[in-house]
C-alpha cells in the first residue's frame, strides 16, 4: 500500500531505491551500584572507553578520502572536542565516586543533564548540537559493550549487494539503496563516500543538524525529522525521497514511480546545467551585478564556498569556535588562527565575520536552572551577552582585527536594537584596537556592519546607517520576532511565514533605506537561498545575497533570468498586497 511520510526538506533532489533500515542506535544500559573499592576500576573503564573512541575518530580523520567535504572533518572535530572535554570527564567521575553508579549509568545520567540544557537553547543551530553529544556517548557505550556501529553491518551488506538487479527502473537494472535511520553521526556519513546510498531519511534532525549540513555539502537528497520513518518503513521497501518537498513515499505504484523517475532525470539534467554556471558572472538580464555570498560555520568551509562559485563569505558564524568548551572559551590566539584560516581559504575575497551570537538560553560559562530565564529568545543573548562580558568580547574583537591584516574583513554585530548598544559596541572596538596598539601588534582595517533582525532595528534603520558601513538582514530572527513565533515550537511553526506583509514591508524598508544612503545591504537568512524569493528580493532592490554554498548556483540561475528593473513595480505591488503569496509569480 502506498503512503507518504512528511519530514523536513534539507537537501534538494530525488532519490529512488530500496530501503536499508538501521535499527535505533540507542543502546540498552544496565544500571547498578558498585562498591567503594570498585570506584577506581570503574572510572578507568570509562576513561579507557573514551580514549579508545578518540583514537578511532582520529584514525577516521587520517583515513578520510581527499574528496570528502570539509564539513565531515569539522564535525568529527566537534565529536573529538566533546570527547576531550574535561568537565564531562569530571562529571562522570563524580557520578561514579559519589553516587557509586556504574560507568554506563554515570555516562547516561550526565548526558540527560546536558541534553536538557541543549533543549532549552533558542538558537536552532546550537540546539541541534545535542545530537553530536548523544552520538559521542553512544560510541563510548558501544565500545564498553564491544558492539559495532549500527550502520556498519547494513553498509557492508549494501556494498555487497550494490549493482545486483531487483527491479528495472527506466531501463536500468541497478539496485539503488536509500538509508533509513534514527540519526546519522559524521563517522556514519563517511559511508556515503562509497556511493552506495542514493539518499537518506532520518527520524530526527532539523535544517541545521549535522546530517542536513553534510547532505547539502555532498548534494545527497535527504529528508530529516520524518519521525515515523524507521517504524513504518520495512527492509527492502521501495522508497522515494523527495528532497525538494520533504516527503517520503513508501511502496509507490508504477505510475508514481514513473513520475518521480522522470523528475529525477530532470533534476540531474538541471544540476548539470547549473554546474556550468559556476564561472558565469552573476548579472541580471538588464546588466545589474548581483553579489552571491556563502554562509559558513567552520574555518575550513572556505574551499567549499569557492567551489560553489561564491564571491565571498557573507556570514561566518563564530559560535562553532565556542561550542562544547564548558566554560573554557577559546583564547585570542586560537580565534585568530581560525579567522585567518577562513580568510586564507577565500583567496582574497571578502569575509564577513559575525561576533558571537550566544547567551541567555545557551550560557558558555555555567549552566543555569531551567526556570532561570522566563523567555530565552528575549533574554541576554548575542550582542547583549557580549557587552555583558566585555573582556570576552574584546578578546574576540582583537582576534578578528589581527586576522583582518591578511585579507578583506567585514565585522558584523548581531541583534543590535538601541543606540546605546551601538555606542557601547563601537567603544569596545576602539578599546580593543588600543589594546593591540599598546602591545605593538599590527591589525587590519574592517568594515563595520549590523544585523537587522529585530523589528525595532528595521524601523529605525536610518539611525543605524549613521554608524555602519553595511547592514545584513537576518530574516530568520526578523520573521520570528515580527510574528511572535518561536520557530522551534512545533505547535506554532505553521505560523512562521516569510511572506507575511509585515515581514516583507520591514525587509523592503531596510533595503530601500540602505540603497538611498549608498550603503551595502545583504540578506543572509534562509530567505536569501530560497529561489522562490529571489525575484521578489531583486525587485525590492537587493543586490547581495548570502546563503549555504549548495544554494548558490540555483539562485544564480534565477538572477541570470531576471530583469531587475521590470521586476521592481511587481515586487512593490506584492509587498503592498494583503496576500503577497498569491502574487508571488509575476
VENWO-V263826 format. One record per run of one state. SS is the DSSP state (H for helix, E for strand, - for the rest). FROM is the first residue (numbers start at 0). TO is the last residue. Records with the same first field share a line. If there is no record, write none. Layout:
BEGIN
SS = FROM-TO ; FROM-TO
END
This chain:
BEGIN
- = 0-1 ; 6-6 ; 11-12 ; 21-31 ; 33-34 ; 63-68 ; 83-84 ; 99-99 ; 101-101 ; 119-122 ; 127-128 ; 145-148 ; 161-167 ; 169-170 ; 172-175 ; 181-184 ; 194-195 ; 202-208 ; 218-219 ; 224-227 ; 232-236 ; 242-245 ; 250-252 ; 275-281 ; 283-287 ; 289-289 ; 296-297 ; 307-310 ; 322-330 ; 345-348 ; 354-357 ; 359-360 ; 362-374 ; 378-379 ; 381-381 ; 388-388 ; 406-407 ; 413-417 ; 439-444 ; 452-453 ; 459-459 ; 464-468 ; 473-473 ; 483-491 ; 495-499 ; 516-518 ; 523-524 ; 529-529 ; 539-542 ; 560-562 ; 576-578 ; 583-585
E = 2-5 ; 7-10 ; 13-20 ; 32-32 ; 100-100 ; 168-168 ; 171-171 ; 176-180 ; 196-201 ; 220-223 ; 237-241 ; 246-249 ; 282-282 ; 288-288 ; 290-295 ; 311-316 ; 349-353 ; 358-358 ; 361-361 ; 380-380 ; 408-412 ; 445-451 ; 469-472 ; 519-522 ; 543-547
H = 35-62 ; 69-82 ; 85-98 ; 102-118 ; 123-126 ; 129-144 ; 149-160 ; 185-193 ; 209-217 ; 228-231 ; 253-274 ; 298-306 ; 317-321 ; 331-344 ; 375-377 ; 382-387 ; 389-405 ; 418-438 ; 454-458 ; 460-463 ; 474-482 ; 492-494 ; 500-515 ; 525-528 ; 530-538 ; 548-559 ; 563-575 ; 579-582
END
